[in-house]
Amino acid sequence: MKITGTNSSIQFDLENGYILKAQGEILVGGKFVVYKDSINMWENRYMFFLESILGEK
């Protein structure tokens, strides 16, 4: 997996033909917060992946 981004967006290249793009912002300490409603690709099979990245259950 490749992760690239800017101060306001992030892109996850899953290296299997799928790319996930989302908007967010960098917090103090270098952590990035993703706005869930800005995620461009959302499929159930990647729900676990997103939840692990976003820290949700």
N, CA, C and O atoms as a GROMACS GRO file, in nm:
protein
  228
    1MET      N    1   0.084  -0.116   0.000
    1MET     CA    2   0.000   0.000   0.000
    1MET      C    3   0.090   0.124   0.000
    1MET      O    4   0.191   0.130   0.070
    2LYS      N    5   0.049   0.221  -0.082
    2LYS     CA    6   0.120   0.349  -0.086
    2LYS      C    7   0.025   0.457  -0.036
    2LYS      O    8  -0.091   0.463  -0.076
    3ILE      N    9   0.076   0.542   0.052
    3ILE     CA   10  -0.003   0.652   0.106
    3ILE      C   11   0.066   0.782   0.068
    3ILE      O   12   0.183   0.803   0.100
    4THR      N   13  -0.007   0.870  -0.001
    4THR     CA   14   0.046   1.001  -0.039
    4THR      C   15  -0.059   1.106  -0.003
    4THR      O   16  -0.176   1.073   0.017
    5GLY      N   17  -0.017   1.230   0.004
    5GLY     CA   18  -0.116   1.334   0.032
    5GLY      C   19  -0.056   1.471   0.052
    5GLY      O   20   0.064   1.493   0.036
    6THR      N   21  -0.145   1.562   0.086
    6THR     CA   22  -0.109   1.700   0.113
    6THR      C   23  -0.163   1.736   0.251
    6THR      O   24  -0.206   1.649   0.326
    7ASN      N   25  -0.162   1.864   0.284
    7ASN     CA   26  -0.216   1.907   0.413
    7ASN      C   27  -0.367   1.889   0.422
    7ASN      O   28  -0.422   1.886   0.532
    8SER      N   29  -0.435   1.876   0.308
    8SER     CA   30  -0.581   1.870   0.311
    8SER      C   31  -0.640   1.748   0.240
    8SER      O   32  -0.763   1.734   0.236
    9SER      N   33  -0.558   1.660   0.186
    9SER     CA   34  -0.611   1.540   0.121
    9SER      C   35  -0.512   1.425   0.137
    9SER      O   36  -0.394   1.444   0.163
   10ILE      N   37  -0.565   1.304   0.120
   10ILE     CA   38  -0.483   1.184   0.133
   10ILE      C   39  -0.530   1.082   0.030
   10ILE      O   40  -0.648   1.076  -0.004
   11GLN      N   41  -0.436   1.003  -0.018
   11GLN     CA   42  -0.467   0.901  -0.117
   11GLN      C   43  -0.402   0.770  -0.076
   11GLN      O   44  -0.282   0.764  -0.050
   12PHE      N   45  -0.483   0.664  -0.069
   12PHE     CA   46  -0.434   0.530  -0.040
   12PHE      C   47  -0.437   0.450  -0.168
   12PHE      O   48  -0.545   0.424  -0.222
   13ASP      N   49  -0.322   0.410  -0.219
   13ASP     CA   50  -0.314   0.323  -0.336
   13ASP      C   51  -0.301   0.181  -0.282
   13ASP      O   52  -0.197   0.144  -0.228
   14LEU      N   53  -0.407   0.102  -0.296
   14LEU     CA   54  -0.409  -0.032  -0.239
   14LEU      C   55  -0.331  -0.132  -0.324
   14LEU      O   56  -0.321  -0.249  -0.288
   15GLU      N   57  -0.276  -0.085  -0.437
   15GLU     CA   58  -0.190  -0.164  -0.526
   15GLU      C   59  -0.258  -0.288  -0.581
   15GLU      O   60  -0.192  -0.387  -0.613
   16ASN      N   61  -0.391  -0.284  -0.591
   16ASN     CA   62  -0.466  -0.392  -0.654
   16ASN      C   63  -0.568  -0.334  -0.751
   16ASN      O   64  -0.667  -0.399  -0.785
   17GLY      N   65  -0.542  -0.212  -0.795
   17GLY     CA   66  -0.631  -0.145  -0.887
   17GLY      C   67  -0.727  -0.047  -0.821
   17GLY      O   68  -0.798   0.026  -0.890
   18TYR      N   69  -0.731  -0.046  -0.688
   18TYR     CA   70  -0.821   0.043  -0.616
   18TYR      C   71  -0.741   0.157  -0.553
   18TYR      O   72  -0.634   0.137  -0.497
   19ILE      N   73  -0.797   0.276  -0.564
   19ILE     CA   74  -0.739   0.394  -0.500
   19ILE      C   75  -0.848   0.462  -0.419
   19ILE      O   76  -0.958   0.486  -0.469
   20LEU      N   77  -0.818   0.491  -0.295
   20LEU     CA   78  -0.911   0.559  -0.206
   20LEU      C   79  -0.861   0.700  -0.185
   20LEU      O   80  -0.746   0.721  -0.147
   21LYS      N   81  -0.948   0.799  -0.210
   21LYS     CA   82  -0.911   0.939  -0.192
   21LYS      C   83  -1.005   1.002  -0.090
   21LYS      O   84  -1.125   0.973  -0.090
   22ALA      N   85  -0.952   1.087  -0.004
   22ALA     CA   86  -1.033   1.152   0.098
   22ALA      C   87  -0.975   1.288   0.134
   22ALA      O   88  -0.856   1.313   0.116
   23GLN      N   89  -1.062   1.374   0.186
   23GLN     CA   90  -1.022   1.506   0.234
   23GLN      C   91  -1.010   1.500   0.386
   23GLN      O   92  -1.071   1.415   0.451
   24GLY      N   93  -0.932   1.590   0.442
   24GLY     CA   94  -0.914   1.596   0.585
   24GLY      C   95  -0.818   1.706   0.622
   24GLY      O   96  -0.802   1.804   0.549
   25GLU      N   97  -0.754   1.690   0.736
   25GLU     CA   98  -0.655   1.790   0.778
   25GLU      C   99  -0.552   1.727   0.871
   25GLU      O  100  -0.580   1.628   0.939
   26ILE      N  101  -0.435   1.786   0.874
   26ILE     CA  102  -0.327   1.740   0.961
   26ILE      C  103  -0.344   1.807   1.097
   26ILE      O  104  -0.366   1.928   1.106
   27LEU      N  105  -0.333   1.728   1.203
   27LEU     CA  106  -0.341   1.777   1.339
   27LEU      C  107  -0.202   1.799   1.396
   27LEU      O  108  -0.103   1.756   1.337
   28VAL      N  109  -0.194   1.864   1.509
   28VAL     CA  110  -0.068   1.880   1.580
   28VAL      C  111  -0.015   1.741   1.611
   28VAL      O  112  -0.091   1.655   1.658
   29GLY      N  113   0.110   1.717   1.588
   29GLY     CA  114   0.168   1.585   1.611
   29GLY      C  115   0.178   1.502   1.484
   29GLY      O  116   0.227   1.390   1.487
   30GLY      N  117   0.131   1.557   1.370
   30GLY     CA  118   0.145   1.488   1.243
   30GLY      C  119   0.036   1.387   1.210
   30GLY      O  120   0.047   1.318   1.109
   31LYS      N  121  -0.068   1.376   1.292
   31LYS     CA  122  -0.177   1.283   1.260
   31LYS      C  123  -0.271   1.348   1.160
   31LYS      O  124  -0.288   1.470   1.158
   32PHE      N  125  -0.332   1.264   1.076
   32PHE     CA  126  -0.423   1.313   0.973
   32PHE      C  127  -0.564   1.265   1.004
   32PHE      O  128  -0.586   1.147   1.028
   33VAL      N  129  -0.660   1.358   1.005
   33VAL     CA  130  -0.801   1.326   1.029
   33VAL      C  131  -0.872   1.326   0.895
   33VAL      O  132  -0.862   1.422   0.818
   34VAL      N  133  -0.945   1.217   0.866
   34VAL     CA  134  -1.019   1.204   0.741
   34VAL      C  135  -1.165   1.239   0.766
   34VAL      O  136  -1.226   1.193   0.863
   35TYR      N  137  -1.222   1.320   0.677
   35TYR     CA  138  -1.366   1.348   0.680
   35TYR      C  139  -1.435   1.234   0.607
   35TYR      O  140  -1.420   1.220   0.485
   36LYS      N  141  -1.511   1.152   0.680
   36LYS     CA  142  -1.572   1.032   0.621
   36LYS      C  143  -1.660   1.063   0.500
   36LYS      O  144  -1.665   0.984   0.406
   37ASP      N  145  -1.729   1.175   0.501
   37ASP     CA  146  -1.818   1.206   0.390
   37ASP      C  147  -1.743   1.246   0.263
   37ASP      O  148  -1.804   1.262   0.158
   38SER      N  149  -1.611   1.263   0.272
   38SER     CA  150  -1.533   1.301   0.155
   38SER      C  151  -1.466   1.182   0.087
   38SER      O  152  -1.399   1.200  -0.014
   39ILE      N  153  -1.484   1.062   0.140
   39ILE     CA  154  -1.418   0.945   0.083
   39ILE      C  155  -1.480   0.914  -0.053
   39ILE      O  156  -1.602   0.897  -0.064
   40ASN      N  157  -1.396   0.907  -0.157
   40ASN     CA  158  -1.445   0.888  -0.293
   40ASN      C  159  -1.474   0.743  -0.328
   40ASN      O  160  -1.564   0.718  -0.409
   41MET      N  161  -1.405   0.648  -0.271
   41MET     CA  162  -1.430   0.508  -0.299
   41MET      C  163  -1.462   0.440  -0.167
   41MET      O  164  -1.380   0.442  -0.075
   42TRP      N  165  -1.578   0.380  -0.158
   42TRP     CA  166  -1.616   0.316  -0.033
   42TRP      C  167  -1.684   0.185  -0.070
   42TRP      O  168  -1.794   0.186  -0.125
   43GLU      N  169  -1.619   0.073  -0.042
   43GLU     CA  170  -1.677  -0.057  -0.068
   43GLU      C  171  -1.673  -0.138   0.060
   43GLU      O  172  -1.580  -0.125   0.140
   44ASN      N  173  -1.774  -0.221   0.080
   44ASN     CA  174  -1.784  -0.300   0.203
   44ASN      C  175  -1.661  -0.386   0.227
   44ASN      O  176  -1.622  -0.405   0.342
   45ARG      N  177  -1.600  -0.437   0.123
   45ARG     CA  178  -1.485  -0.524   0.144
   45ARG      C  179  -1.365  -0.449   0.200
   45ARG      O  180  -1.271  -0.512   0.250
   46TYR      N  181  -1.365  -0.315   0.193
   46TYR     CA  182  -1.257  -0.236   0.249
   46TYR      C  183  -1.297  -0.168   0.379
   46TYR      O  184  -1.221  -0.087   0.433
   47MET      N  185  -1.416  -0.199   0.429
   47MET     CA  186  -1.465  -0.137   0.552
   47MET      C  187  -1.368  -0.162   0.668
   47MET      O  188  -1.338  -0.069   0.743
   48PHE      N  189  -1.318  -0.285   0.683
   48PHE     CA  190  -1.225  -0.316   0.791
   48PHE      C  191  -1.098  -0.233   0.777
   48PHE      O  192  -1.046  -0.182   0.876
   49PHE      N  193  -1.048  -0.220   0.654
   49PHE     CA  194  -0.928  -0.141   0.628
   49PHE      C  195  -0.952   0.004   0.672
   49PHE      O  196  -0.868   0.063   0.740
   50LEU      N  197  -1.064   0.062   0.632
   50LEU     CA  198  -1.093   0.201   0.667
   50LEU      C  199  -1.110   0.218   0.818
   50LEU      O  200  -1.062   0.315   0.875
   51GLU      N  201  -1.178   0.124   0.880
   51GLU     CA  202  -1.199   0.135   1.024
   51GLU      C  203  -1.068   0.126   1.099
   51GLU      O  204  -1.051   0.192   1.201
   52SER      N  205  -0.974   0.044   1.051
   52SER     CA  206  -0.845   0.034   1.119
   52SER      C  207  -0.765   0.163   1.101
   52SER      O  208  -0.694   0.205   1.192
   53ILE      N  209  -0.776   0.225   0.985
   53ILE     CA  210  -0.706   0.352   0.959
   53ILE      C  211  -0.770   0.464   1.042
   53ILE      O  212  -0.701   0.545   1.103
   54LEU      N  213  -0.905   0.468   1.043
   54LEU     CA  214  -0.976   0.576   1.109
   54LEU      C  215  -0.989   0.556   1.259
   54LEU      O  216  -1.027   0.648   1.330
   55GLY      N  217  -0.957   0.434   1.308
   55GLY     CA  218  -0.963   0.407   1.450
   55GLY      C  219  -1.104   0.390   1.504
   55GLY      O  220  -1.130   0.422   1.620
   56GLU      N  221  -1.195   0.339   1.420
   56GLU     CA  222  -1.333   0.320   1.463
   56GLU      C  223  -1.364   0.173   1.476
   56GLU      O  224  -1.291   0.087   1.426
   57LYS      N  225  -1.475   0.144   1.545
   57LYS     CA  226  -1.521   0.005   1.560
   57LYS      C  227  -1.665  -0.006   1.520
   57LYS      O  228  -1.723  -0.115   1.525
   0.00000   0.00000   0.00000
